[in-house]
Amino acid sequence: MKHRRSAQAQLKAFVRRIETVLRKEYGVPVVAPARTLLDALVETILSQNTTDTNSSRAFKALRRRFPRWSNVLAAPLSDIVAAVRCAGLANTKAPRIKTILARLKEEHGQISLKHMGKMNNATAMEYLLSLPGVGPKTAACTLLFGMGRDIFPVDTHIHRLCRRLGIVSRFASAERTQDEMAALVPKGRALSLHVNLIRHGRRVCKAQRPQCGGCVLAGMCDSVSALNVTGGRGASGQRATKVG
């Protein structure tokens, strides 16, 4: 038990170092808050399996065509699909959005998530996870960006980096990574670490051909250590690219 606590403390210190290094490299993230919590939820649903650019375009197109959420609820599903088509998977995302709006109207008499305002983090996560199409990452992103809660979501980039850095097992699922990171992220730093890990994943620690030679985390990375030992393959199982 003592050894387990010691290992956990070392991991927390390691994650704290990573957050500090990335904050120095990329700065303190400034993120415009969503207008409402429901806006944040719908934006996050639209962002699933697509780029930020596409999901942002889809959300703006949806709100231009339907200025009120009641308009979305009353609209034919085909019109909603057409409005969000650029986000991809529109035939899946549009019905989920409409079903959520209908449930809010039925259960609370209004199309709003204002009733979540007094929920603690655990209760808020549980409620969001009960909605169709909302998984752990979507729920956590909604609370982080829509309510400013100190909750750490794990997306594809973050999952990849956490495995390469050796914070979690390279066999861990994204959901397992999010569960484990919840206890490791420094208090008050969820937003900073979330945004900066994504920045680093997009610019340097890419899925294919990671730029290890220019990485500010190279000295802390399991994949780089394995690269030096194995002569070309890091802990991710992918060939890393030395640059410079």
N, C-alpha and C positions, 0 to 999 in steps of 0.2 A: 504493500500500500504506500509506504514512504517513497519507494522508487517510482511509483506511478505519479505521485504528487510532484516529485522532482522533475520527471520528464515533462509533465504538463507545464510546470513553471518555466522550463527551458524553452518549450515551444512558444509560450506566450511572449517571452523575451525576444525570441527569434522573429516572431511576427511584428513585434513592436519596432525592431530594427528595420525590417523591410518597409514598414509604413513610413518611418523617418527618412530612410534613403529615398523612397519614391516621392515623398513630399518635397524634399530638397531638389529633386530632379525635375518634377513637373509642377510644383507649386500647390497651393491650397485650392481645391476645386471650388468654383463658383457655379452653382446650378440654379437656374430659375425655377422657383417652386411652381407646381401645377396650380391652376386656378382653383380647382376643387379636388377632393379626394377621389370622387368618381371620375373626373378627368384623368387623374393619375392612373387609375385602374384600367380604364379603356385604352389609354395610350400604351400601357404596359402589355395588355393583351395583343394589341396590334403589333407590338415590337417582337413578338415571339417568332423565331426562325426567319428574321429578316434584318435589314440594316436600319440604323437609326434614321437615315435619310428617308427611306421608304415608309417607315412607320409614322414619321412626323408628317409627311405628305398626306398619308391616308387619314390621319387624325384631323388635319386641317380641312381636308376635302369633306370629311364627314360632318364637321361642325359648320362648314359653309352651306352645305346642302340642307342640314337639319340644325338650325340655331339652338333649339332646346332638346333636352333628352326626351321629353314627351313626344317631340316630332319623330325622333328615331323609333320610339316604341310604337307609334301609330303607323309608321311607314311599311310598305310591303318589303318583305325580306330581300327581294331581288334588287330593290333600290339601295338598300344598305350594303349589299354585296358589291354593287357597282361603285359605291362611294369609297369603299376601302380596298378595292381590288389591288391597288399598287403596293399594299402591304404583303401581298401573297397570302395563300390559304384563306382567301376571302369567304369561301363557302363553308369554312369551319369557324372562322372568327366572328363573322356577322351574326350567325344564330346564337353564339355564346353571349355576345353583347346584348342582343335583344332579350334573351332569356334572363339575364341578370337584371336588366331594367324592369322587366315584368315582375320579377320576384321582389324587387325593392318596392315597387308600386303596391303590390299585393300585401306585403308584410308590414310596410311602414307608412303607407298612404301617400308617399312622395318618392320621387326618383332621386334619391340622395343617399350618401353614406354618412351624413352628419351624425347619425346615431352611434357611430364608432368613436366619436370624439373622446368619450370617457372610458373607453376600453383600455385595459393594460395591454402590453405587447402580446402576451400569450393568447388572450381572448381575441384580440384583433386578428392575429394570424389564423386562429381556429375558424373565425367567422369567414375570412376571405377564402380559406381553403375549402369551405363548404360551397362556394360558388362554382358554377360550371366553367371549366377551362382555366381555373386558377390553381397553379401548383406553387411549391415553396418559393421559387425564384420570383414569380409574378407577385405573390403576396408580400414578400419582403421588399421588393422594389416599390410597390404601392405605398407601404408604410414609410420607407426611407424618403422617397421623393414627394409623397403626397401629404405626410404628416410630420416629416422631420424626425422620425423615430430613429434611434441609434441601433439599427438592425442591418445586418450585413448580407446582401444577396450574392449568390454565386452564379455567374453566367458562364458561357463557354470559355472565354478568355481566362477568367479567374480560376476556373476548375483546372484548366491546363497548367497555369502557373503554380498553383498550389501543389499539384502532383510533381511538377518538375523541380520545384524548390525543396521537395521532401517534407512539406508540412503535413500532407496526408499521403496515404498509400497510393501508389500509381494505379491501383486497381479500384480505388474508391469511386463511387458514383457521384454525380453532381449533388444529389440530395444529401449524401453522406458527408461530402465536403462542406456543404452549408451548415449541417448540424455541428460538425467538429469546429468550424471556424467561429461559430457563435460564442464559444467559450475562450477564444484566443485573441480576438480583435480588441485592441486597447479601447477603453471606454472613451466615447466621444469621437472616435476615429473611423467609424464605419463608413461614412460618406467618403472621406479622404482616401481610405484604402481601397474601397470599391472602385471609385472613379480612376485612381492612379494605376491600379493593377490592370484595368481595362486599357488605359492609354499605353501602358508598357507592353501588354499583349498584342496590341495592334501595331505598334511601332517597332518593337524589338523582339520580344519573345513570341514570334509568330508560330502558327501551327506547323507550317512548312518552312524550312530553312531559317530557324531562329538565329538572330545575329548575336551570338554569344560574345564575340570579340568586343562589341561596343556596349555590353550590358552592365549597368551599374550594380546589378545583383550577382554578377558572375562569381565573385568570391564566396558567395553564400549558397550557391546552387548545387544541388545533388546531381543534376544533369551534366553540369560542366565538370564536376569531379569524376563522374563516370566516363565522360568523354576522354579525359586525360588517361584513365586507366584502360579503357577498352579500345582506344584509338579511333573513335569516330562515332560511337552511339551513346547518347545520354540515357538518363533514367526513363525518359519518355519513350525510348525505343525508336526515336527518329534521329536521323543524322543531323548534327548541329553544324552550323557554318561559322567558321572563324573569319572575321573581317579585319581590315586595317593592316 
